[in-house]
Amino acid sequence: MYVCSCFGITEKQVKEHADAGACTPRQIASACKAGTDCGGCVRAIQAVLGRGACPRRELLDRKRTSGTTTDAVPGADPGIATGIVPGVAPGVALPDAA
């Protein structure tokens, strides 16, 4: 069955890319362009991947629930840099909240 009709990507191909290590729709898009044109297949790709389809994601989930993260901010996503505010240039001081 086709998941991405824009690029002719099948469910089988998405699963093959997932088996090769692609764990997110963005990684699938990098591997085969699925989800990069109209975006209508992103939810279908998410469904094919499933929540437990990525061993790396399962490791992150276990770390978060066990409290053994090494992040500067407890519970923060380790893939997201801390101290970065969208739309504010690095090094720009923000006013303190009262």
Salt bridges, closest charged atoms under 4 A:
GLU11 OE2 - LYS15 NZ 3.30
ASP61 OD2 - ARG51 NH2 3.02
ASP61 OD1 - ARG64 NH1 3.68
ASP77 OD1 - ARG64 NH2 3.24
